[in-house]
């Protein structure tokens, strides 16, 4: 019959597992949650006439946002009235006025 380990020995033996879990939380999970929250806030604030960049690299101006259908209509060429419909999640960035001016024109 083996003697019962004392609580200090149990704590020392499980400490590396606890440290690995804590490191995983702070290095992997927490930054990803913050990134997702920032993206959700960006999409929630998306409105008509915002200059945006899609995840596929397309610059456009928001013509319509249909949150119920998860669709965004983008004007990509004003002179030809070219529009694209993309999913809401494909919007990666809302461009500021200075960024929008440096973006290639349609």
Rosetta blueprint (number, residue, H / E / L):
1 X L
2 X L
3 X L
4 X L
5 X L
6 X L
7 X H
8 X H
9 X H
10 X H
11 X H
12 X H
13 X H
14 X H
15 X H
16 X H
17 X H
18 X H
19 X H
20 X H
21 X H
22 X H
23 X H
24 X H
25 X H
26 X H
27 X H
28 X H
29 X H
30 X H
31 X H
32 X H
33 X H
34 X H
35 X H
36 X H
37 X H
38 X H
39 X H
40 X H
41 X H
42 X H
43 X H
44 X H
45 X L
46 X L
47 X L
48 X L
49 X L
50 X L
51 X E
52 X E
53 X E
54 X E
55 X L
56 X L
57 X L
58 X L
59 X E
60 X E
61 X E
62 X E
63 X E
64 X E
65 X E
66 X E
67 X L
68 X L
69 X L
70 X L
71 X E
72 X E
73 X E
74 X E
75 X E
76 X E
77 X E
78 X L
79 X L
80 X L
81 X L
82 X E
83 X E
84 X E
85 X E
86 X E
87 X E
88 X H
89 X H
90 X H
91 X E
92 X E
93 X E
94 X E
95 X L
96 X L
97 X H
98 X H
99 X H
100 X H
101 X H
102 X H
103 X L
104 X L
105 X L
106 X L
